[in-house]
Amino acid sequence: MVIQIKTDYIISPTKGDYALIDHIEAIPSVAYCYRAQLIENSLSEALITLCKEYQECIDAFSILLADEIEREISAYQLCLKYNNSKLFDLKVYDHYVTFFTKYRTADGLLDDYRW
């Protein structure tokens, strides 16, 4: 999936979290990975913390803990509002975000979580 609309909202239809993002650009060296400028951040501290903890578990090769956290993140059903695409592996920084539009597994890329 190629992102067509360069200004969009990251939304959680189940939790009400959202963030306005702009200048969505593909990261050329990584398939289905994007970076965008963070314009307005109304993502909950709980979600941001889960995303950070997930990344820390991945970095520490703590896959079982990462899976548990990822299940909690999946409850948010994060997606791009106007591009009509689910998103995965969200990383939130001060002025930008990165994310994937495919779910990465050892067996390849999927359109959704395995569960």
Backbone atoms as SQL, in Angstrom:
CREATE TABLE atoms (id INTEGER PRIMARY KEY, chain TEXT, resi INTEGER, resn TEXT, atom TEXT, x REAL, y REAL, z REAL);
INSERT INTO atoms VALUES
  (1, 'A', 1, 'MET', 'N', 0.828, -1.180, 0.000),
  (2, 'A', 1, 'MET', 'CA', 0.000, 0.000, 0.000),
  (3, 'A', 1, 'MET', 'C', 0.872, 1.242, 0.000),
  (4, 'A', 2, 'VAL', 'N', 0.583, 2.145, -0.874),
  (5, 'A', 2, 'VAL', 'CA', 1.298, 3.414, -0.946),
  (6, 'A', 2, 'VAL', 'C', 0.400, 4.499, -0.356),
  (7, 'A', 3, 'ILE', 'N', 0.972, 5.309, 0.509),
  (8, 'A', 3, 'ILE', 'CA', 0.228, 6.408, 1.120),
  (9, 'A', 3, 'ILE', 'C', -0.004, 7.483, 0.059),
  (10, 'A', 4, 'GLN', 'N', -1.261, 7.812, -0.195),
  (11, 'A', 4, 'GLN', 'CA', -1.604, 8.807, -1.212),
  (12, 'A', 4, 'GLN', 'C', -1.789, 10.201, -0.617),
  (13, 'A', 5, 'ILE', 'N', -2.458, 10.264, 0.517),
  (14, 'A', 5, 'ILE', 'CA', -2.773, 11.546, 1.152),
  (15, 'A', 5, 'ILE', 'C', -1.671, 11.851, 2.159),
  (16, 'A', 6, 'LYS', 'N', -1.023, 12.989, 2.008),
  (17, 'A', 6, 'LYS', 'CA', 0.172, 13.298, 2.800),
  (18, 'A', 6, 'LYS', 'C', -0.117, 13.986, 4.133),
  (19, 'A', 7, 'THR', 'N', -1.355, 14.369, 4.382),
  (20, 'A', 7, 'THR', 'CA', -1.780, 14.883, 5.685),
  (21, 'A', 7, 'THR', 'C', -2.920, 13.993, 6.154),
  (22, 'A', 8, 'ASP', 'N', -2.818, 13.478, 7.355),
  (23, 'A', 8, 'ASP', 'CA', -3.802, 12.500, 7.812),
  (24, 'A', 8, 'ASP', 'C', -3.864, 12.516, 9.338),
  (25, 'A', 9, 'TYR', 'N', -4.768, 11.722, 9.862),
  (26, 'A', 9, 'TYR', 'CA', -4.873, 11.512, 11.302),
  (27, 'A', 9, 'TYR', 'C', -4.557, 10.063, 11.616),
  (28, 'A', 10, 'ILE', 'N', -3.739, 9.841, 12.633),
  (29, 'A', 10, 'ILE', 'CA', -3.637, 8.526, 13.246),
  (30, 'A', 10, 'ILE', 'C', -4.781, 8.495, 14.248),
  (31, 'A', 11, 'ILE', 'N', -5.644, 7.498, 14.126),
  (32, 'A', 11, 'ILE', 'CA', -6.789, 7.440, 15.039),
  (33, 'A', 11, 'ILE', 'C', -6.903, 6.061, 15.682),
  (34, 'A', 12, 'SER', 'N', -7.540, 6.050, 16.825),
  (35, 'A', 12, 'SER', 'CA', -7.939, 4.822, 17.495),
  (36, 'A', 12, 'SER', 'C', -9.458, 4.858, 17.601),
  (37, 'A', 13, 'PRO', 'N', -10.159, 4.120, 16.740),
  (38, 'A', 13, 'PRO', 'CA', -11.618, 4.138, 16.802),
  (39, 'A', 13, 'PRO', 'C', -12.172, 3.538, 18.097),
  (40, 'A', 14, 'THR', 'N', -11.376, 2.749, 18.801),
  (41, 'A', 14, 'THR', 'CA', -11.846, 2.112, 20.027),
  (42, 'A', 14, 'THR', 'C', -11.533, 2.911, 21.284),
  (43, 'A', 15, 'LYS', 'N', -10.486, 3.726, 21.254),
  (44, 'A', 15, 'LYS', 'CA', -10.050, 4.431, 22.465),
  (45, 'A', 15, 'LYS', 'C', -10.166, 5.952, 22.363),
  (46, 'A', 16, 'GLY', 'N', -10.343, 6.483, 21.157),
  (47, 'A', 16, 'GLY', 'CA', -10.496, 7.925, 20.993),
  (48, 'A', 16, 'GLY', 'C', -9.199, 8.700, 20.842),
  (49, 'A', 17, 'ASP', 'N', -8.071, 8.027, 20.874),
  (50, 'A', 17, 'ASP', 'CA', -6.784, 8.704, 20.682),
  (51, 'A', 17, 'ASP', 'C', -6.661, 9.165, 19.232),
  (52, 'A', 18, 'TYR', 'N', -5.928, 10.263, 19.023),
  (53, 'A', 18, 'TYR', 'CA', -5.644, 10.697, 17.655),
  (54, 'A', 18, 'TYR', 'C', -4.410, 11.587, 17.627),
  (55, 'A', 19, 'ALA', 'N', -3.854, 11.704, 16.434),
  (56, 'A', 19, 'ALA', 'CA', -2.737, 12.623, 16.199),
  (57, 'A', 19, 'ALA', 'C', -2.822, 13.095, 14.758),
  (58, 'A', 20, 'LEU', 'N', -2.666, 14.384, 14.554),
  (59, 'A', 20, 'LEU', 'CA', -2.612, 14.950, 13.209),
  (60, 'A', 20, 'LEU', 'C', -1.170, 14.876, 12.734),
  (61, 'A', 21, 'ILE', 'N', -0.972, 14.285, 11.556),
  (62, 'A', 21, 'ILE', 'CA', 0.372, 14.167, 10.987),
  (63, 'A', 21, 'ILE', 'C', 0.395, 14.761, 9.587),
  (64, 'A', 22, 'ASP', 'N', 1.573, 15.205, 9.175),
  (65, 'A', 22, 'ASP', 'CA', 1.737, 15.868, 7.879),
  (66, 'A', 22, 'ASP', 'C', 3.059, 15.423, 7.266),
  (67, 'A', 23, 'HIS', 'N', 3.207, 15.675, 5.973),
  (68, 'A', 23, 'HIS', 'CA', 4.433, 15.318, 5.244),
  (69, 'A', 23, 'HIS', 'C', 4.762, 13.836, 5.419),
  (70, 'A', 24, 'ILE', 'N', 3.776, 12.989, 5.208),
  (71, 'A', 24, 'ILE', 'CA', 3.998, 11.547, 5.324),
  (72, 'A', 24, 'ILE', 'C', 4.900, 11.114, 4.172),
  (73, 'A', 25, 'GLU', 'N', 6.031, 10.501, 4.520),
  (74, 'A', 25, 'GLU', 'CA', 7.006, 10.072, 3.514),
  (75, 'A', 25, 'GLU', 'C', 7.417, 8.634, 3.776),
  (76, 'A', 26, 'ALA', 'N', 7.560, 7.869, 2.706),
  (77, 'A', 26, 'ALA', 'CA', 8.075, 6.509, 2.830),
  (78, 'A', 26, 'ALA', 'C', 9.552, 6.569, 3.193),
  (79, 'A', 27, 'ILE', 'N', 9.982, 5.652, 4.026),
  (80, 'A', 27, 'ILE', 'CA', 11.409, 5.503, 4.312),
  (81, 'A', 27, 'ILE', 'C', 11.935, 4.539, 3.260),
  (82, 'A', 28, 'PRO', 'N', 12.757, 5.020, 2.331),
  (83, 'A', 28, 'PRO', 'CA', 13.122, 4.236, 1.148),
  (84, 'A', 28, 'PRO', 'C', 13.749, 2.871, 1.428),
  (85, 'A', 29, 'SER', 'N', 14.505, 2.748, 2.472),
  (86, 'A', 29, 'SER', 'CA', 15.237, 1.505, 2.719),
  (87, 'A', 29, 'SER', 'C', 14.426, 0.445, 3.468),
  (88, 'A', 30, 'VAL', 'N', 13.194, 0.783, 3.878),
  (89, 'A', 30, 'VAL', 'CA', 12.388, -0.148, 4.677),
  (90, 'A', 30, 'VAL', 'C', 10.975, -0.221, 4.087),
  (91, 'A', 31, 'ALA', 'N', 10.595, -1.395, 3.624),
  (92, 'A', 31, 'ALA', 'CA', 9.279, -1.573, 2.997),
  (93, 'A', 31, 'ALA', 'C', 8.144, -1.267, 3.969),
  (94, 'A', 32, 'TYR', 'N', 7.162, -0.522, 3.491),
  (95, 'A', 32, 'TYR', 'CA', 5.944, -0.185, 4.230),
  (96, 'A', 32, 'TYR', 'C', 6.198, 0.622, 5.499),
  (97, 'A', 33, 'CYS', 'N', 7.329, 1.293, 5.569),
  (98, 'A', 33, 'CYS', 'CA', 7.658, 2.119, 6.727),
  (99, 'A', 33, 'CYS', 'C', 7.567, 3.590, 6.333),
  (100, 'A', 34, 'TYR', 'N', 6.972, 4.392, 7.215),
  (101, 'A', 34, 'TYR', 'CA', 6.747, 5.806, 6.933),
  (102, 'A', 34, 'TYR', 'C', 7.175, 6.670, 8.112),
  (103, 'A', 35, 'ARG', 'N', 7.481, 7.900, 7.778),
  (104, 'A', 35, 'ARG', 'CA', 7.809, 8.927, 8.770),
  (105, 'A', 35, 'ARG', 'C', 6.908, 10.116, 8.463),
  (106, 'A', 36, 'ALA', 'N', 6.441, 10.794, 9.518),
  (107, 'A', 36, 'ALA', 'CA', 5.574, 11.956, 9.325),
  (108, 'A', 36, 'ALA', 'C', 5.818, 12.971, 10.428),
  (109, 'A', 37, 'GLN', 'N', 5.610, 14.218, 10.074),
  (110, 'A', 37, 'GLN', 'CA', 5.718, 15.305, 11.047),
  (111, 'A', 37, 'GLN', 'C', 4.491, 15.261, 11.953),
  (112, 'A', 38, 'LEU', 'N', 4.715, 15.384, 13.244),
  (113, 'A', 38, 'LEU', 'CA', 3.641, 15.373, 14.230),
  (114, 'A', 38, 'LEU', 'C', 3.162, 16.802, 14.447),
  (115, 'A', 39, 'ILE', 'N', 1.932, 17.093, 14.029),
  (116, 'A', 39, 'ILE', 'CA', 1.372, 18.442, 14.120),
  (117, 'A', 39, 'ILE', 'C', 0.606, 18.627, 15.428),
  (118, 'A', 40, 'GLU', 'N', -0.263, 17.678, 15.725),
  (119, 'A', 40, 'GLU', 'CA', -1.066, 17.737, 16.955),
  (120, 'A', 40, 'GLU', 'C', -1.082, 16.348, 17.578),
  (121, 'A', 41, 'ASN', 'N', -0.676, 16.256, 18.819),
  (122, 'A', 41, 'ASN', 'CA', -0.590, 14.962, 19.476),
  (123, 'A', 41, 'ASN', 'C', -1.632, 14.847, 20.584),
  (124, 'A', 42, 'SER', 'N', -2.680, 14.083, 20.308),
  (125, 'A', 42, 'SER', 'CA', -3.676, 13.778, 21.331),
  (126, 'A', 42, 'SER', 'C', -3.720, 12.273, 21.584),
  (127, 'A', 43, 'LEU', 'N', -2.554, 11.647, 21.437),
  (128, 'A', 43, 'LEU', 'CA', -2.429, 10.239, 21.785),
  (129, 'A', 43, 'LEU', 'C', -2.288, 10.156, 23.303),
  (130, 'A', 44, 'SER', 'N', -2.921, 9.184, 23.896),
  (131, 'A', 44, 'SER', 'CA', -2.871, 9.059, 25.356),
  (132, 'A', 44, 'SER', 'C', -1.468, 8.682, 25.818),
  (133, 'A', 45, 'GLU', 'N', -1.167, 9.097, 27.022),
  (134, 'A', 45, 'GLU', 'CA', 0.124, 8.733, 27.619),
  (135, 'A', 45, 'GLU', 'C', 0.233, 7.217, 27.744),
  (136, 'A', 46, 'ALA', 'N', -0.904, 6.552, 27.979),
  (137, 'A', 46, 'ALA', 'CA', -0.908, 5.086, 28.079),
  (138, 'A', 46, 'ALA', 'C', -0.446, 4.448, 26.774),
  (139, 'A', 47, 'LEU', 'N', -0.959, 4.922, 25.641),
  (140, 'A', 47, 'LEU', 'CA', -0.559, 4.376, 24.346),
  (141, 'A', 47, 'LEU', 'C', 0.911, 4.673, 24.065),
  (142, 'A', 48, 'ILE', 'N', 1.340, 5.891, 24.295),
  (143, 'A', 48, 'ILE', 'CA', 2.736, 6.257, 24.043),
  (144, 'A', 48, 'ILE', 'C', 3.668, 5.395, 24.894),
  (145, 'A', 49, 'THR', 'N', 3.296, 5.181, 26.146),
  (146, 'A', 49, 'THR', 'CA', 4.104, 4.338, 27.035),
  (147, 'A', 49, 'THR', 'C', 4.146, 2.900, 26.532),
  (148, 'A', 50, 'LEU', 'N', 3.010, 2.366, 26.104),
  (149, 'A', 50, 'LEU', 'CA', 2.986, 1.011, 25.546),
  (150, 'A', 50, 'LEU', 'C', 3.901, 0.897, 24.331),
  (151, 'A', 51, 'CYS', 'N', 3.868, 1.887, 23.461),
  (152, 'A', 51, 'CYS', 'CA', 4.719, 1.870, 22.264),
  (153, 'A', 51, 'CYS', 'C', 6.199, 1.888, 22.644),
  (154, 'A', 52, 'LYS', 'N', 6.557, 2.701, 23.638),
  (155, 'A', 52, 'LYS', 'CA', 7.953, 2.750, 24.105),
  (156, 'A', 52, 'LYS', 'C', 8.361, 1.424, 24.742),
  (157, 'A', 53, 'GLU', 'N', 7.504, 0.881, 25.591),
  (158, 'A', 53, 'GLU', 'CA', 7.811, -0.389, 26.246),
  (159, 'A', 53, 'GLU', 'C', 7.942, -1.520, 25.233),
  (160, 'A', 54, 'TYR', 'N', 7.098, -1.505, 24.218),
  (161, 'A', 54, 'TYR', 'CA', 7.181, -2.515, 23.164),
  (162, 'A', 54, 'TYR', 'C', 8.547, -2.457, 22.494),
  (163, 'A', 55, 'GLN', 'N', 8.982, -1.260, 22.130),
  (164, 'A', 55, 'GLN', 'CA', 10.273, -1.113, 21.466),
  (165, 'A', 55, 'GLN', 'C', 11.422, -1.538, 22.378),
  (166, 'A', 56, 'GLU', 'N', 11.338, -1.205, 23.660),
  (167, 'A', 56, 'GLU', 'CA', 12.367, -1.626, 24.618),
  (168, 'A', 56, 'GLU', 'C', 12.442, -3.151, 24.702),
  (169, 'A', 57, 'CYS', 'N', 11.301, -3.819, 24.678),
  (170, 'A', 57, 'CYS', 'CA', 11.286, -5.284, 24.706),
  (171, 'A', 57, 'CYS', 'C', 11.903, -5.875, 23.443),
  (172, 'A', 58, 'ILE', 'N', 11.596, -5.293, 22.306),
  (173, 'A', 58, 'ILE', 'CA', 12.180, -5.757, 21.048),
  (174, 'A', 58, 'ILE', 'C', 13.692, -5.579, 21.088),
  (175, 'A', 59, 'ASP', 'N', 14.142, -4.405, 21.527),
  (176, 'A', 59, 'ASP', 'CA', 15.581, -4.133, 21.602),
  (177, 'A', 59, 'ASP', 'C', 16.291, -5.092, 22.556),
  (178, 'A', 60, 'ALA', 'N', 15.589, -5.533, 23.601),
  (179, 'A', 60, 'ALA', 'CA', 16.175, -6.434, 24.600),
  (180, 'A', 60, 'ALA', 'C', 15.924, -7.914, 24.264),
  (181, 'A', 61, 'PHE', 'N', 15.351, -8.194, 23.094),
  (182, 'A', 61, 'PHE', 'CA', 15.030, -9.554, 22.658),
  (183, 'A', 61, 'PHE', 'C', 14.095, -10.265, 23.641),
  (184, 'A', 62, 'SER', 'N', 13.206, -9.511, 24.257),
  (185, 'A', 62, 'SER', 'CA', 12.219, -10.065, 25.182),
  (186, 'A', 62, 'SER', 'C', 10.904, -10.240, 24.422),
  (187, 'A', 63, 'ILE', 'N', 10.867, -11.250, 23.588),
  (188, 'A', 63, 'ILE', 'CA', 9.766, -11.434, 22.645),
  (189, 'A', 63, 'ILE', 'C', 8.440, -11.731, 23.350),
  (190, 'A', 64, 'LEU', 'N', 8.465, -12.529, 24.407),
  (191, 'A', 64, 'LEU', 'CA', 7.211, -12.844, 25.107),
  (192, 'A', 64, 'LEU', 'C', 6.575, -11.597, 25.702),
  (193, 'A', 65, 'LEU', 'N', 7.384, -10.757, 26.336),
  (194, 'A', 65, 'LEU', 'CA', 6.852, -9.499, 26.869),
  (195, 'A', 65, 'LEU', 'C', 6.374, -8.592, 25.744),
  (196, 'A', 66, 'ALA', 'N', 7.139, -8.544, 24.657),
  (197, 'A', 66, 'ALA', 'CA', 6.749, -7.719, 23.505),
  (198, 'A', 66, 'ALA', 'C', 5.392, -8.164, 22.967),
  (199, 'A', 67, 'ASP', 'N', 5.160, -9.474, 22.898),
  (200, 'A', 67, 'ASP', 'CA', 3.875, -9.987, 22.412),
  (201, 'A', 67, 'ASP', 'C', 2.719, -9.544, 23.305),
  (202, 'A', 68, 'GLU', 'N', 2.923, -9.576, 24.617),
  (203, 'A', 68, 'GLU', 'CA', 1.878, -9.138, 25.546),
  (204, 'A', 68, 'GLU', 'C', 1.552, -7.656, 25.353),
  (205, 'A', 69, 'ILE', 'N', 2.590, -6.849, 25.233),
  (206, 'A', 69, 'ILE', 'CA', 2.389, -5.407, 25.043),
  (207, 'A', 69, 'ILE', 'C', 1.735, -5.140, 23.696),
  (208, 'A', 70, 'GLU', 'N', 2.169, -5.878, 22.687),
  (209, 'A', 70, 'GLU', 'CA', 1.602, -5.699, 21.350),
  (210, 'A', 70, 'GLU', 'C', 0.107, -6.014, 21.337),
  (211, 'A', 71, 'ARG', 'N', -0.318, -6.986, 22.108),
  (212, 'A', 71, 'ARG', 'CA', -1.750, -7.295, 22.207),
  (213, 'A', 71, 'ARG', 'C', -2.510, -6.112, 22.809),
  (214, 'A', 72, 'GLU', 'N', -1.905, -5.456, 23.792),
  (215, 'A', 72, 'GLU', 'CA', -2.536, -4.268, 24.379),
  (216, 'A', 72, 'GLU', 'C', -2.614, -3.141, 23.352),
  (217, 'A', 73, 'ILE', 'N', -1.545, -2.952, 22.591),
  (218, 'A', 73, 'ILE', 'CA', -1.538, -1.913, 21.551),
  (219, 'A', 73, 'ILE', 'C', -2.587, -2.227, 20.488),
  (220, 'A', 74, 'SER', 'N', -2.732, -3.495, 20.136),
  (221, 'A', 74, 'SER', 'CA', -3.682, -3.868, 19.076),
  (222, 'A', 74, 'SER', 'C', -5.117, -3.511, 19.446),
  (223, 'A', 75, 'ALA', 'N', -5.422, -3.411, 20.738),
  (224, 'A', 75, 'ALA', 'CA', -6.773, -3.030, 21.173),
  (225, 'A', 75, 'ALA', 'C', -7.126, -1.608, 20.734),
  (226, 'A', 76, 'TYR', 'N', -6.120, -0.797, 20.437),
  (227, 'A', 76, 'TYR', 'CA', -6.361, 0.570, 19.964),
  (228, 'A', 76, 'TYR', 'C', -6.791, 0.596, 18.492),
  (229, 'A', 77, 'GLN', 'N', -6.545, -0.473, 17.755),
  (230, 'A', 77, 'GLN', 'CA', -6.899, -0.568, 16.330),
  (231, 'A', 77, 'GLN', 'C', -6.418, 0.662, 15.558),
  (232, 'A', 78, 'LEU', 'N', -5.164, 1.015, 15.727),
  (233, 'A', 78, 'LEU', 'CA', -4.613, 2.226, 15.113),
  (234, 'A', 78, 'LEU', 'C', -4.703, 2.176, 13.596),
  (235, 'A', 79, 'CYS', 'N', -5.087, 3.309, 13.021),
  (236, 'A', 79, 'CYS', 'CA', -5.195, 3.393, 11.568),
  (237, 'A', 79, 'CYS', 'C', -5.036, 4.843, 11.112),
  (238, 'A', 80, 'LEU', 'N', -4.847, 4.989, 9.813),
  (239, 'A', 80, 'LEU', 'CA', -4.820, 6.309, 9.192),
  (240, 'A', 80, 'LEU', 'C', -6.228, 6.598, 8.688),
  (241, 'A', 81, 'LYS', 'N', -6.792, 7.703, 9.114),
  (242, 'A', 81, 'LYS', 'CA', -8.191, 8.028, 8.821),
  (243, 'A', 81, 'LYS', 'C', -8.456, 8.173, 7.326),
  (244, 'A', 82, 'TYR', 'N', -7.709, 9.019, 6.634),
  (245, 'A', 82, 'TYR', 'CA', -8.006, 9.320, 5.229),
  (246, 'A', 82, 'TYR', 'C', -7.355, 8.342, 4.262),
  (247, 'A', 83, 'ASN', 'N', -6.228, 7.784, 4.624),
  (248, 'A', 83, 'ASN', 'CA', -5.579, 6.801, 3.762),
  (249, 'A', 83, 'ASN', 'C', -6.169, 5.407, 3.941),
  (250, 'A', 84, 'ASN', 'N', -7.075, 5.270, 4.922),
  (251, 'A', 84, 'ASN', 'CA', -7.783, 4.011, 5.149),
  (252, 'A', 84, 'ASN', 'C', -6.820, 2.828, 5.248),
  (253, 'A', 85, 'SER', 'N', -5.851, 2.968, 6.141),
  (254, 'A', 85, 'SER', 'CA', -4.837, 1.937, 6.309),
  (255, 'A', 85, 'SER', 'C', -4.573, 1.703, 7.790),
  (256, 'A', 86, 'LYS', 'N', -4.475, 0.443, 8.175),
  (257, 'A', 86, 'LYS', 'CA', -4.068, 0.129, 9.545),
  (258, 'A', 86, 'LYS', 'C', -2.601, 0.491, 9.698),
  (259, 'A', 87, 'LEU', 'N', -2.186, 0.731, 10.946),
  (260, 'A', 87, 'LEU', 'CA', -0.759, 0.970, 11.153),
  (261, 'A', 87, 'LEU', 'C', -0.248, 0.208, 12.354),
  (262, 'A', 88, 'PHE', 'N', 1.040, -0.087, 12.289),
  (263, 'A', 88, 'PHE', 'CA', 1.692, -0.964, 13.252),
  (264, 'A', 88, 'PHE', 'C', 3.033, -0.364, 13.658),
  (265, 'A', 89, 'ASP', 'N', 3.530, -0.828, 14.784),
  (266, 'A', 89, 'ASP', 'CA', 4.867, -0.448, 15.265),
  (267, 'A', 89, 'ASP', 'C', 5.044, 1.071, 15.300),
  (268, 'A', 90, 'LEU', 'N', 4.079, 1.742, 15.900),
  (269, 'A', 90, 'LEU', 'CA', 4.113, 3.200, 16.012),
  (270, 'A', 90, 'LEU', 'C', 5.203, 3.626, 16.988),
  (271, 'A', 91, 'LYS', 'N', 6.011, 4.575, 16.562),
  (272, 'A', 91, 'LYS', 'CA', 7.011, 5.195, 17.431),
  (273, 'A', 91, 'LYS', 'C', 6.725, 6.693, 17.441),
  (274, 'A', 92, 'VAL', 'N', 6.601, 7.255, 18.636),
  (275, 'A', 92, 'VAL', 'CA', 6.255, 8.667, 18.795),
  (276, 'A', 92, 'VAL', 'C', 7.459, 9.407, 19.364),
  (277, 'A', 93, 'TYR', 'N', 7.895, 10.419, 18.636),
  (278, 'A', 93, 'TYR', 'CA', 9.003, 11.272, 19.061),
  (279, 'A', 93, 'TYR', 'C', 8.449, 12.674, 19.319),
  (280, 'A', 94, 'ASP', 'N', 9.302, 13.612, 19.672),
  (281, 'A', 94, 'ASP', 'CA', 8.833, 14.969, 19.981),
  (282, 'A', 94, 'ASP', 'C', 8.101, 15.629, 18.813),
  (283, 'A', 95, 'HIS', 'N', 8.676, 15.537, 17.613),
  (284, 'A', 95, 'HIS', 'CA', 8.122, 16.275, 16.475),
  (285, 'A', 95, 'HIS', 'C', 7.769, 15.398, 15.275),
  (286, 'A', 96, 'TYR', 'N', 7.922, 14.088, 15.418),
  (287, 'A', 96, 'TYR', 'CA', 7.583, 13.207, 14.304),
  (288, 'A', 96, 'TYR', 'C', 7.207, 11.824, 14.818),
  (289, 'A', 97, 'VAL', 'N', 6.649, 11.025, 13.926),
  (290, 'A', 97, 'VAL', 'CA', 6.299, 9.636, 14.223),
  (291, 'A', 97, 'VAL', 'C', 6.830, 8.752, 13.103),
  (292, 'A', 98, 'THR', 'N', 7.019, 7.484, 13.411),
  (293, 'A', 98, 'THR', 'CA', 7.283, 6.486, 12.382),
  (294, 'A', 98, 'THR', 'C', 6.298, 5.340, 12.605),
  (295, 'A', 99, 'PHE', 'N', 5.984, 4.638, 11.527),
  (296, 'A', 99, 'PHE', 'CA', 5.037, 3.528, 11.620),
  (297, 'A', 99, 'PHE', 'C', 5.137, 2.676, 10.369),
  (298, 'A', 100, 'PHE', 'N', 4.537, 1.498, 10.440),
  (299, 'A', 100, 'PHE', 'CA', 4.440, 0.588, 9.304),
  (300, 'A', 100, 'PHE', 'C', 2.971, 0.443, 8.922),
  (301, 'A', 101, 'THR', 'N', 2.720, 0.182, 7.642),
  (302, 'A', 101, 'THR', 'CA', 1.353, -0.078, 7.192),
  (303, 'A', 101, 'THR', 'C', 1.112, -1.568, 6.965),
  (304, 'A', 102, 'LYS', 'N', 2.098, -2.372, 7.268),
  (305, 'A', 102, 'LYS', 'CA', 1.973, -3.833, 7.256),
  (306, 'A', 102, 'LYS', 'C', 2.509, -4.347, 8.585),
  (307, 'A', 103, 'TYR', 'N', 1.977, -5.468, 9.035),
  (308, 'A', 103, 'TYR', 'CA', 2.420, -6.093, 10.273),
  (309, 'A', 103, 'TYR', 'C', 3.591, -7.013, 9.949),
  (310, 'A', 104, 'ARG', 'N', 4.723, -6.752, 10.580),
  (311, 'A', 104, 'ARG', 'CA', 5.935, -7.525, 10.295),
  (312, 'A', 104, 'ARG', 'C', 5.997, -8.779, 11.164),
  (313, 'A', 105, 'THR', 'N', 6.262, -9.912, 10.519),
  (314, 'A', 105, 'THR', 'CA', 6.460, -11.177, 11.230),
  (315, 'A', 105, 'THR', 'C', 7.707, -11.842, 10.668),
  (316, 'A', 106, 'ALA', 'N', 8.151, -12.897, 11.331),
  (317, 'A', 106, 'ALA', 'CA', 9.295, -13.662, 10.829),
  (318, 'A', 106, 'ALA', 'C', 8.956, -14.333, 9.502),
  (319, 'A', 107, 'ASP', 'N', 7.668, -14.554, 9.264),
  (320, 'A', 107, 'ASP', 'CA', 7.225, -15.213, 8.035),
  (321, 'A', 107, 'ASP', 'C', 6.868, -14.242, 6.917),
  (322, 'A', 108, 'GLY', 'N', 7.010, -12.951, 7.162),
  (323, 'A', 108, 'GLY', 'CA', 6.696, -11.964, 6.131),
  (324, 'A', 108, 'GLY', 'C', 5.766, -10.882, 6.654),
  (325, 'A', 109, 'LEU', 'N', 5.194, -10.143, 5.730),
  (326, 'A', 109, 'LEU', 'CA', 4.332, -9.010, 6.062),
  (327, 'A', 109, 'LEU', 'C', 2.862, -9.405, 5.961),
  (328, 'A', 110, 'LEU', 'N', 2.078, -8.959, 6.946),
  (329, 'A', 110, 'LEU', 'CA', 0.643, -9.255, 6.973),
  (330, 'A', 110, 'LEU', 'C', -0.155, -7.961, 6.996),
  (331, 'A', 111, 'ASP', 'N', -1.421, -8.043, 6.624),
  (332, 'A', 111, 'ASP', 'CA', -2.300, -6.874, 6.639),
  (333, 'A', 111, 'ASP', 'C', -2.859, -6.572, 8.026),
  (334, 'A', 112, 'ASP', 'N', -2.752, -7.535, 8.940),
  (335, 'A', 112, 'ASP', 'CA', -3.292, -7.336, 10.287),
  (336, 'A', 112, 'ASP', 'C', -2.521, -8.220, 11.265),
  (337, 'A', 113, 'TYR', 'N', -2.815, -8.037, 12.538),
  (338, 'A', 113, 'TYR', 'CA', -2.191, -8.866, 13.564),
  (339, 'A', 113, 'TYR', 'C', -2.560, -10.328, 13.348),
  (340, 'A', 114, 'ARG', 'N', -1.763, -11.225, 13.894),
  (341, 'A', 114, 'ARG', 'CA', -1.988, -12.664, 13.724),
  (342, 'A', 114, 'ARG', 'C', -3.194, -13.165, 14.504),
  (343, 'A', 115, 'TRP', 'N', -3.627, -12.460, 15.525),
  (344, 'A', 115, 'TRP', 'CA', -4.712, -12.971, 16.369),
  (345, 'A', 115, 'TRP', 'C', -6.028, -12.425, 15.963);
